[in-house]
Amino acid sequence: MNIEVAEEREDGALILLPVGRLDSANARAFESIVMEHIGNDERKLIFDFGRLSFISSSGMRVLLIAAKRLSANEGTIALCNMQDHIEEVFRVSGFDQIIPIRDSRQAALEVS
């Protein structure tokens, strides 16, 4: 199963906007999209979760892999516009200590 991921550019960053659910059914497709961008030398990725209704551990794993790969390449990653229930999962799991979470896209763009 595929996942719809809109793409935008702003201030030198690639913004990925996944739509709907990110779970074990589509995490591999999402990982392929993300890793392709990182492999094409993207150095600043913002994940705007404004249209994401659910994320499973499979989806979170993709973000962790992306964060590690970007860090190794001296890049940055940030998450923004999360619904409260999704942000709570990231905070409880400690992911907010690994990947910066910001309320707005503008604040995410300021992560360095």
Secondary structure, DSSP 8 states (H G I E B T S, - for coil): ---EEEEEEETTEEEEEEEEEESTTTHHHHHHHHHHHHHTT--EEEEE-TTEEEE-HHHHHHHHHHHHHHHHTT-EEEEES--HHHHHHHHHHTGGGTS-EESSHHHHHT--
